[in-house]
């Protein structure tokens, strides 16, 4: 996954994750999504989206004249990135800290990098553990497959 820092239109907007992102449902400029549309697109519940906003994991979400949240393509990109962070096992507090650092601006690049590098180390350690576990499973599967074939050889 490659993370790039985009030049935000407003400084409180986060960078986006570029790694074959899913296509946006609407083109930029026509990208005003309700919470139910974002929920359907991301698979996150409306409750989770409101919680992300409340704890500071989401940037400020614009509102319609009636007070309804209006998400943008940029918000969808951020949610894809947050989803990737969740998959790493990064604690929510660290994700919120990362979001705060993004909103603080470019002078936080070093701290953001350190946070992501720490997470990468954790992910690599988990991958190594899973590879070891996979090797044990492969050994056992081969053992049982061999045990089933052994009686056939005697006949």
C-alpha positions as CSV (number, residue, x, y, z in Angstrom):
1,X,0.0,0.0,0.0
2,X,1.4,3.4,-1.0
3,X,0.3,6.4,1.0
4,X,0.7,9.7,-0.7
5,X,0.2,13.1,0.8
6,X,-2.1,15.1,-1.4
7,X,-2.3,18.8,-1.4
8,X,-5.6,19.4,0.5
9,X,-8.0,22.0,-0.6
10,X,-8.5,22.7,3.1
11,X,-5.8,21.8,5.6
12,X,-8.1,19.7,7.8
13,X,-8.7,17.2,5.0
14,X,-6.6,14.0,5.2
15,X,-4.3,12.5,2.7
16,X,-5.6,9.6,0.7
17,X,-4.5,6.0,0.1
18,X,-3.7,5.1,-3.4
19,X,-3.7,1.3,-3.9
20,X,-6.2,0.5,-6.7
21,X,-9.0,2.3,-4.8
22,X,-12.5,1.3,-5.7
23,X,-14.1,3.7,-8.2
24,X,-16.1,6.5,-6.8
25,X,-19.9,6.2,-7.4
26,X,-20.0,9.8,-8.7
27,X,-17.4,12.2,-10.2
28,X,-15.8,14.9,-8.2
29,X,-18.0,18.0,-8.0
30,X,-21.1,15.8,-8.0
31,X,-20.0,13.8,-4.9
32,X,-22.4,14.6,-2.1
33,X,-23.3,11.3,-0.4
34,X,-25.7,10.7,2.4
35,X,-24.7,8.6,5.3
36,X,-26.8,5.7,4.0
37,X,-25.1,5.9,0.6
38,X,-21.7,5.8,2.3
39,X,-22.8,3.0,4.5
40,X,-23.8,1.0,1.5
41,X,-20.6,1.8,-0.4
42,X,-18.2,1.0,2.5
43,X,-20.1,-1.7,4.4
44,X,-19.8,0.4,7.6
45,X,-22.9,1.1,9.6
46,X,-24.3,4.6,9.9
47,X,-23.6,4.2,13.7
48,X,-19.9,3.5,13.0
49,X,-19.6,6.4,10.6
50,X,-21.1,8.8,13.2
51,X,-18.8,7.3,15.8
52,X,-15.7,7.8,13.6
53,X,-16.7,11.4,13.3
54,X,-17.4,11.8,17.0
55,X,-14.0,10.4,18.1
56,X,-12.1,12.5,15.5
57,X,-11.2,9.7,13.1
58,X,-13.1,11.4,10.3
59,X,-12.4,14.9,9.2
60,X,-15.2,17.5,9.5
61,X,-18.1,16.3,7.4
62,X,-20.1,19.0,5.6
63,X,-23.8,19.2,6.3
64,X,-26.7,20.0,4.0
65,X,-29.0,23.0,4.8
66,X,-31.2,20.5,6.7
67,X,-28.2,19.3,8.8
68,X,-27.7,15.9,7.0
69,X,-24.1,14.8,6.6
70,X,-22.8,15.1,3.1
71,X,-19.7,13.0,2.4
72,X,-17.4,13.5,-0.6
73,X,-15.1,11.3,-2.7
74,X,-12.3,12.5,-0.5
75,X,-14.1,11.2,2.6
76,X,-14.7,7.8,0.8
77,X,-10.9,7.6,0.1
78,X,-10.2,8.4,3.8
79,X,-12.6,5.6,4.8
80,X,-10.8,3.2,2.5
81,X,-7.5,4.1,4.2
82,X,-9.0,3.8,7.7
83,X,-10.2,0.3,6.6
84,X,-6.7,-0.6,5.7
85,X,-5.4,0.7,9.1
86,X,-8.1,-1.4,10.8
87,X,-6.9,-4.5,8.9
88,X,-3.4,-3.9,10.3
89,X,-4.7,-4.2,13.8
90,X,-3.7,-0.6,14.6
91,X,-5.5,0.5,17.8
92,X,-8.3,3.0,17.3
93,X,-6.4,5.5,19.6
94,X,-3.4,5.3,17.2
95,X,-5.7,5.8,14.2
96,X,-7.3,8.8,15.8
97,X,-3.8,10.2,16.6
98,X,-2.8,9.7,13.0
99,X,-5.9,11.6,11.9
100,X,-5.1,14.4,14.3
101,X,-1.5,14.6,12.9
102,X,-2.9,14.8,9.4
103,X,-5.1,17.7,10.4
104,X,-2.2,19.5,12.1
105,X,-0.3,19.7,8.8
106,X,2.9,18.9,7.0
107,X,5.1,19.5,10.0
108,X,3.8,16.2,11.4
109,X,5.1,14.1,8.5
110,X,7.9,12.6,10.6
111,X,5.6,11.5,13.5
112,X,3.1,10.1,11.0
113,X,5.9,8.1,9.3
114,X,7.0,6.7,12.6
115,X,3.5,5.7,13.5
116,X,3.1,3.9,10.1
117,X,6.5,2.3,10.4
118,X,5.7,0.9,13.8
119,X,2.4,-0.5,12.4
120,X,4.3,-2.0,9.5
121,X,6.7,-3.8,11.9
122,X,3.7,-5.2,13.8
123,X,2.1,-6.4,10.5
124,X,5.3,-8.0,9.4
125,X,5.6,-9.8,12.7
126,X,2.0,-11.0,12.4
127,X,2.7,-12.2,8.8
128,X,5.7,-14.2,10.1
129,X,3.6,-15.8,12.8
130,X,0.9,-16.6,10.2
131,X,3.5,-18.1,7.9
132,X,4.8,-20.3,10.7
133,X,1.2,-21.4,11.5
134,X,0.6,-22.1,7.8
135,X,3.7,-24.3,7.7
136,X,2.4,-26.3,10.7
137,X,-1.0,-26.7,9.0
138,X,0.6,-27.8,5.7
139,X,2.7,-30.3,7.6
140,X,-0.4,-31.8,9.3
141,X,-2.4,-31.8,6.1
142,X,0.4,-33.6,4.3
143,X,0.7,-36.0,7.2
144,X,-3.0,-36.9,7.1
145,X,-3.0,-37.2,3.3
146,X,-0.1,-39.5,3.6
147,X,-1.7,-41.6,6.3
148,X,-4.8,-42.1,4.1
149,X,-2.7,-43.2,1.2
150,X,-0.6,-45.6,3.2
151,X,-3.3,-48.3,3.6
152,X,-3.9,-48.2,-0.1
153,X,-0.3,-49.1,-0.8
154,X,-0.6,-52.3,1.2
155,X,-3.4,-53.8,-0.9
